[in-house]
Amino acid sequence: MTDPETLAAPSPMTRDREPVWITGTGILVQGESHVDSLWNRVREDVPVPESLLERKELETRAGLDSGDARIVGRHQLLALAVAESAWRNAGLDPQRNRLRGQSSKIRRPRMGCFSGTSTGELACLLEEIDQRPLPYSLGRWRGNSIGAGVSIRFGLGGGDYSLNAASATGAQALQLAGSLIAAGVLDAAVVVVADPVPPRLLREAMTTNGSVSEQRIGGPLQPGRDGMSPVEGAACIVLESAAHAIGRGATPLAGWLGGDQASEAYHLLAPEPDGSTLVELIQRGQDRLGTRPVDWISLHATGTRAFDEVEAACIRRCFPERLPWLSAFKRVTGHALGASGLIDAVLVVEGLRRGELPPWPHPIDPELKLQAPEPPQRPPRTAIQIGQGMGGVVVVNLLGAAGGMPPA
């Protein structure tokens, strides 16, 4: 159903490098933890209800014993639960380490961990601020709390890359992991990002700076939108070189075809007004795809007026004649902060795997001038996923349908 050359012909960035396959995914948005159910919500434009999984359920999904479970915070549990799901989805080795080093050690020296959270450690600290610190409190609060836990649990000895690029964290982690596999530095990687619901103080700070919706008049891209809707979420993607995946008999869900990231170097909170950095990255992505058209763009689309307007202007500038198909997943999922970019990427992978596009976002503010094209007559083969974060990080990932085996 999909183009067999989509993965077989590497983009200019990955030419003469290792093709990169996506072999496993895991997702959690509020209480929704099945990618097929979430995709159906996207197809029907039905927002995820406001419900959360109990901590005990997360511990079970993460496969932790009671001793390991009690030493991790909720953001770590979210990450471990989606990592367990993605690892199983990829059909990888069932052996695990305990988090406290009380068993025989498994270490996979050519598999890395690329992890992050926007506010997870801070949220955990604020929730526990009135309690006496415990011996394992620093393991919950420090900046590599997710990366350390996932690396230990799955024996990821190829490096712990713990990142925080605000809402761009998930997209940034995916881009960095794909680049190092394509360069031959690693054979495989687990990319995992998680953010719990912001506690009161963080929510108040977001409201004060105008980024959170106060009245929920409209969602991303919609008329009357007045800010984002923060939710709990986590996602995980397993990436492998084609040679590594073929060697163990794995089948790709999709492919990572390349990507870029940059800093606007402009403002701590606001986007670059002309969006020139994002335009540059999108145009580079178009160049890397060569003659292959861009079938689909997954917008970052948070619902904040400034970011939505800049992003829409960038898309119009890069595609002046005809827009590709657009999606704005946060209309359904809400905004899971640092995890949002990876949640978007998992949904793009699912759409490419199914050979389906989500509905065109409707309604769209007429001022954004995003006119829907005619629906394409063939399944999507290429997609650009955009990530943006306060502080100026912008990321583009190129994803492709898995239509055939690339050369190892």
C-alpha positions as CSV (number, residue, x, y, z in Angstrom):
1,M,0.0,0.0,0.0
2,T,2.9,2.4,0.7
3,D,5.8,3.3,-1.5
4,P,8.6,0.7,-1.2
5,E,11.1,3.4,-1.9
6,T,10.1,5.6,1.0
7,L,12.6,3.9,3.4
8,A,14.8,2.3,0.7
9,A,16.0,5.7,-0.7
10,P,17.6,7.7,2.1
11,S,17.3,11.4,2.2
12,P,20.4,13.5,1.4
13,M,21.1,13.9,5.1
14,T,21.2,10.1,5.6
15,R,22.7,9.2,2.3
16,D,25.7,6.8,2.8
17,R,24.6,6.5,6.4
18,E,22.5,3.9,8.3
19,P,18.8,4.0,7.5
20,V,16.8,4.4,10.7
21,W,13.7,2.4,11.5
22,I,11.0,3.0,14.0
23,T,10.2,-0.5,15.5
24,G,8.1,0.3,18.6
25,T,5.9,2.9,20.1
26,G,4.2,3.6,23.4
27,I,1.8,6.4,24.4
28,L,-0.2,7.7,27.3
29,V,-2.5,10.8,27.3
30,Q,-4.4,11.3,30.4
31,G,-6.0,7.8,31.0
32,E,-5.7,6.8,27.3
33,S,-2.9,4.4,26.7
34,H,-3.7,2.6,23.5
35,V,-2.4,4.2,20.3
36,D,-5.2,2.6,18.2
37,S,-7.9,4.1,20.5
38,L,-6.1,7.4,20.5
39,W,-5.9,7.4,16.7
40,N,-9.7,6.7,16.5
41,R,-10.2,9.8,18.7
42,V,-8.1,11.8,16.3
43,R,-10.1,10.5,13.3
44,E,-13.4,11.4,15.0
45,D,-12.0,14.7,16.5
46,V,-13.1,13.6,20.0
47,P,-10.9,15.1,22.8
48,V,-9.4,12.7,25.4
49,P,-11.4,12.9,28.6
50,E,-9.8,14.3,31.8
51,S,-9.0,11.2,33.7
52,L,-5.7,9.8,35.1
53,L,-4.4,6.3,35.7
54,E,-3.9,5.4,39.4
55,R,-0.3,5.1,40.5
56,K,-0.8,1.4,41.2
57,E,-1.9,0.9,37.6
58,L,1.2,2.7,36.3
59,E,3.5,0.6,38.5
60,T,1.9,-2.6,37.1
61,R,2.3,-1.3,33.5
62,A,5.9,-0.5,34.2
63,G,6.4,-4.0,35.5
64,L,8.1,-2.8,38.7
65,D,8.2,-4.7,42.0
66,S,7.1,-2.8,45.1
67,G,10.6,-2.0,46.2
68,D,11.5,-0.3,42.9
69,A,8.1,1.4,42.6
70,R,8.3,3.2,45.9
71,I,11.5,5.1,44.9
72,V,10.3,6.8,41.7
73,G,8.1,9.8,41.2
74,R,5.0,9.9,39.0
75,H,6.9,11.4,36.0
76,Q,9.3,8.5,36.1
77,L,6.5,5.9,36.4
78,L,4.8,7.5,33.3
79,A,8.1,7.2,31.4
80,L,8.8,3.6,32.5
81,A,5.2,2.5,31.6
82,V,5.4,3.8,28.0
83,A,8.9,2.5,27.6
84,E,7.8,-0.9,28.7
85,S,4.9,-0.7,26.1
86,A,7.2,0.4,23.3
87,W,9.9,-2.1,24.1
88,R,7.4,-5.0,24.0
89,N,5.9,-3.5,20.8
90,A,9.3,-3.7,19.2
91,G,9.7,-7.3,20.3
92,L,13.0,-6.7,22.2
93,D,14.6,-8.8,24.8
94,P,12.4,-9.4,27.9
95,Q,15.3,-9.2,30.4
96,R,15.2,-6.2,32.7
97,N,17.3,-4.7,35.5
98,R,16.0,-3.7,38.9
99,L,16.4,0.0,39.7
100,R,18.3,-0.7,42.9
101,G,21.0,-2.8,41.4
102,Q,19.9,-5.9,43.3
103,S,20.1,-8.4,40.5
104,S,22.4,-9.6,37.7
105,K,23.1,-6.7,35.4
106,I,22.1,-6.4,31.7
107,R,23.9,-3.8,29.7
108,R,23.4,-3.1,26.0
109,P,26.4,-0.9,25.1
110,R,25.2,0.1,21.6
111,M,21.7,1.2,22.7
112,G,21.2,4.7,24.1
113,C,18.5,6.5,26.1
114,F,17.2,9.9,25.0
115,S,14.8,11.2,27.6
116,G,13.3,14.3,28.9
117,T,10.5,16.2,30.7
118,S,9.6,19.9,30.7
119,T,8.5,20.2,34.3
120,G,8.5,16.6,35.7
121,E,11.2,16.9,38.3
122,L,10.0,20.3,39.4
123,A,6.4,19.1,39.7
124,C,7.6,16.2,41.8
125,L,9.6,18.5,44.0
126,L,6.6,20.8,44.5
127,E,4.4,17.9,45.4
128,E,6.8,16.7,48.0
129,I,8.1,20.1,49.2
130,D,6.5,19.9,52.7
131,Q,7.8,16.3,53.3
132,R,11.1,15.4,54.9
133,P,13.5,14.3,52.1
134,L,14.0,10.6,51.8
135,P,17.2,8.8,50.7
136,Y,15.8,8.4,47.2
137,S,14.3,11.9,46.9
138,L,17.3,13.2,44.8
139,G,16.6,10.3,42.4
140,R,13.2,11.8,41.8
141,W,14.1,15.5,41.6
142,R,17.3,15.6,39.7
143,G,17.5,16.5,36.0
144,N,18.2,13.0,34.7
145,S,15.5,11.2,36.8
146,I,13.7,9.8,33.8
147,G,16.9,9.0,31.8
148,A,18.6,7.2,34.7
149,G,15.5,5.1,35.5
150,V,14.9,4.0,31.9
151,S,18.6,3.4,31.2
152,I,19.0,1.2,34.2
153,R,15.7,-0.7,33.7
154,F,16.4,-1.6,30.1
155,G,20.2,-1.8,30.3
156,L,20.8,1.1,27.9
157,G,24.5,1.4,28.1
158,G,25.1,3.6,25.0
159,G,24.5,6.8,26.9
160,D,21.9,8.7,28.9
161,Y,21.0,11.9,27.0
162,S,18.7,13.8,29.4
163,L,17.1,16.8,27.7
164,N,14.8,19.7,28.5
165,A,13.8,22.0,25.6
166,A,10.4,22.9,27.1
167,S,7.6,21.9,24.6
168,A,10.2,20.9,22.0
169,T,11.7,18.2,24.2
170,G,10.1,15.2,22.6
171,A,10.9,16.3,19.1
172,Q,14.4,17.3,20.0
173,A,15.1,13.9,21.7
174,L,13.8,12.1,18.6
175,Q,16.0,14.2,16.2
176,L,19.1,13.6,18.3
177,A,18.5,9.9,18.6
178,G,17.9,9.5,14.9
179,S,21.0,11.5,14.0
180,L,23.3,9.4,16.2
181,I,22.0,6.1,14.8
182,A,22.2,7.4,11.3
183,A,25.8,8.4,11.9
184,G,26.7,4.9,13.2
185,V,27.3,6.0,16.8
186,L,24.5,3.8,18.2
187,D,22.7,0.7,16.9
188,A,19.4,1.6,18.6
189,A,17.8,4.0,21.0
190,V,14.8,4.4,23.4
191,V,13.3,7.9,23.1
192,V,11.0,8.6,26.1
193,V,9.5,11.8,27.4
194,A,6.9,12.3,30.2
195,D,5.2,15.2,31.9
196,P,2.5,15.0,34.7
197,V,-0.3,17.4,35.2
198,P,1.3,20.7,36.4
199,P,0.8,21.3,40.1
200,R,-0.9,24.5,41.2
201,L,2.1,26.8,41.4
202,L,3.3,25.8,37.9
203,R,-0.3,26.2,36.5
204,E,-0.5,29.7,38.0
205,A,2.8,30.6,36.4
206,M,1.6,29.4,33.0
207,T,-1.6,31.4,33.4
208,T,0.2,34.5,34.5
209,N,2.4,34.5,31.4
210,G,-0.7,34.1,29.2
211,S,0.2,30.6,27.8
212,V,-2.7,28.7,29.4
213,S,-6.3,28.9,28.3
214,E,-8.5,30.6,31.0
215,Q,-11.9,30.2,29.3
216,R,-11.2,27.4,26.8
217,I,-13.0,29.3,24.1
218,G,-11.2,27.5,21.3
219,G,-8.5,25.0,20.8
220,P,-5.3,25.1,18.6
221,L,-5.8,27.0,15.3
222,Q,-9.5,27.7,16.2
223,P,-11.1,31.2,16.2
224,G,-11.1,32.7,19.7
225,R,-8.3,30.4,21.0
226,D,-6.8,31.8,24.2
227,G,-4.0,29.4,25.2
228,M,-3.0,25.8,25.7
229,S,-4.7,23.1,27.8
230,P,-2.0,21.3,29.9
231,V,-2.5,17.6,30.4
232,E,-0.6,14.6,31.7
233,G,1.2,12.6,28.9
234,A,4.1,10.4,28.0
235,A,5.4,8.7,24.9
236,C,8.2,6.4,23.8
237,I,9.7,5.5,20.4
238,V,12.2,2.8,19.7
239,L,14.6,3.6,16.9
240,E,17.0,1.1,15.3
241,S,19.5,1.0,12.5
242,A,18.1,-1.1,9.6
243,A,21.0,-3.5,10.1
244,H,20.3,-4.0,13.8
245,A,16.6,-4.4,13.2
246,I,17.0,-6.9,10.3
247,G,19.6,-8.8,12.3
248,R,16.9,-9.7,14.9
249,G,14.1,-10.1,12.4
250,A,12.2,-6.9,13.3
251,T,9.7,-5.1,11.0
252,P,9.5,-1.3,10.8
253,L,6.4,0.6,11.7
254,A,7.9,3.7,9.9
255,G,11.2,5.3,9.2
256,W,13.1,8.3,10.5
257,L,14.3,10.0,7.4
258,G,16.2,12.9,8.9
259,G,15.8,16.0,10.9
260,D,17.2,19.3,12.2
261,Q,17.0,21.5,15.3
262,A,18.1,25.0,16.0
263,S,17.7,27.9,18.4
264,E,16.0,31.1,17.4
265,A,18.2,33.0,19.9
266,Y,15.5,35.5,20.3
267,H,13.3,35.5,23.5
268,L,12.9,33.5,26.7
269,L,9.1,33.1,26.2
270,A,7.9,34.4,22.8
271,P,8.5,33.0,19.3
272,E,10.6,34.7,16.7
273,P,8.1,37.0,15.0
274,D,9.1,36.2,11.4
275,G,9.6,32.5,12.1
276,S,12.8,32.5,9.9
277,T,14.5,29.8,11.8
278,L,11.5,27.4,11.5
279,V,11.3,28.3,7.8
280,E,14.9,27.4,7.3
281,L,14.5,24.0,8.9
282,I,11.3,23.2,6.9
283,Q,13.1,24.2,3.7
284,R,16.0,22.0,4.6
285,G,13.6,19.1,5.2
286,Q,12.1,19.7,1.7
287,D,15.5,19.6,0.2
288,R,16.3,16.4,1.9
289,L,13.2,14.7,0.6
290,G,14.4,15.6,-2.9
291,T,11.7,14.8,-5.5
292,R,9.4,13.2,-2.9
293,P,6.5,15.6,-2.0
294,V,5.7,16.4,1.6
295,D,2.4,14.6,2.1
296,W,1.7,15.7,5.7
297,I,2.8,18.3,8.2
298,S,2.1,17.7,11.9
299,L,1.9,21.2,13.3
300,H,3.0,22.0,16.9
301,A,-0.2,24.1,17.2
302,T,-0.6,24.7,20.9
303,G,-3.5,27.1,20.9
304,T,-1.5,30.1,22.0
305,R,-2.2,33.0,19.6
306,A,1.4,34.0,19.0
307,F,2.8,30.5,18.4
308,D,-0.1,29.4,16.2
309,E,0.1,32.6,14.1
310,V,3.9,32.3,13.5
311,E,3.7,28.6,12.7
312,A,0.9,29.2,10.2
313,A,2.8,32.0,8.5
314,C,5.8,29.7,8.2
315,I,3.8,27.0,6.5
316,R,2.3,29.4,4.0
317,R,5.8,30.8,3.2
318,C,7.3,27.3,2.6
319,F,4.3,26.1,0.6
320,P,3.1,29.1,-1.3
321,E,1.2,27.2,-4.1
322,R,-0.5,24.4,-2.3
323,L,-0.4,23.3,1.4
324,P,0.4,19.7,2.3
325,W,-2.2,18.0,4.6
326,L,-2.1,19.4,8.1
327,S,-2.8,18.0,11.5
328,A,-3.1,19.6,14.9
329,F,-3.2,16.8,17.4
330,K,-3.4,18.9,20.5
331,R,-7.0,19.7,19.7
332,V,-7.7,16.1,20.8
333,T,-4.8,15.3,23.1
334,G,-4.3,18.6,24.9
335,H,-0.8,19.9,25.5
336,A,1.4,17.4,27.4
337,L,4.3,20.0,27.6
338,G,7.7,18.3,26.9
339,A,6.0,15.0,26.0
340,S,3.8,16.6,23.4
341,G,6.2,16.4,20.5
342,L,6.8,12.7,21.0
343,I,3.1,12.1,21.3
344,D,2.6,13.9,18.0
345,A,5.4,11.7,16.5
346,V,3.8,8.5,17.7
347,L,0.5,9.5,16.1
348,V,2.2,10.4,12.8
349,V,3.9,6.9,12.9
350,E,0.5,5.3,13.4
351,G,-1.0,7.3,10.5
352,L,1.8,6.3,8.2
353,R,1.6,2.7,9.4
354,R,-2.1,2.6,8.6
355,G,-1.8,4.6,5.4
356,E,-4.3,7.1,6.7
357,L,-4.4,10.9,7.3
358,P,-6.2,12.5,10.2
359,P,-9.1,14.9,9.4
360,W,-8.2,18.4,8.4
361,P,-8.4,20.7,11.5
362,H,-11.8,22.3,11.6
363,P,-12.7,25.0,12.3
364,I,-9.5,27.1,11.5
365,D,-9.3,30.8,12.3
366,P,-9.7,32.5,8.9
367,E,-6.9,34.9,9.8
368,L,-4.4,32.0,9.7
369,K,-5.1,31.6,6.0
370,L,-4.7,27.8,6.0
371,Q,-6.9,26.7,3.1
372,A,-7.5,22.9,2.9
373,P,-6.2,21.3,-0.2
374,E,-8.1,18.5,-2.0
375,P,-7.8,15.2,-0.1
376,P,-4.9,13.2,-1.5
377,Q,-5.7,10.2,-3.6
378,R,-3.0,7.9,-2.2
379,P,-1.8,7.0,1.3
380,P,0.7,9.4,3.0
381,R,4.4,8.5,2.4
382,T,6.3,11.4,4.0
383,A,5.6,13.6,6.9
384,I,7.2,16.6,8.6
385,Q,6.7,16.8,12.3
386,I,7.3,20.3,13.9
387,G,8.3,20.9,17.5
388,Q,8.7,24.3,19.2
389,G,9.5,25.3,22.7
390,M,9.6,28.4,24.8
391,G,13.1,29.6,24.8
392,G,13.5,29.3,21.1
393,V,14.2,25.6,20.3
394,V,12.7,24.6,17.0
395,V,12.8,21.0,15.6
396,V,11.8,19.3,12.4
397,N,11.7,15.5,12.0
398,L,11.1,13.8,8.7
399,L,9.1,10.5,9.0
400,G,8.4,8.0,6.2
401,A,6.0,5.1,5.6
402,A,7.6,1.7,5.8
403,G,6.9,0.3,2.4
404,G,9.9,-2.0,2.0
405,M,13.2,-3.1,3.4
406,P,16.0,-0.6,3.1
407,P,19.5,-2.0,2.4
408,A,21.3,-2.8,5.7
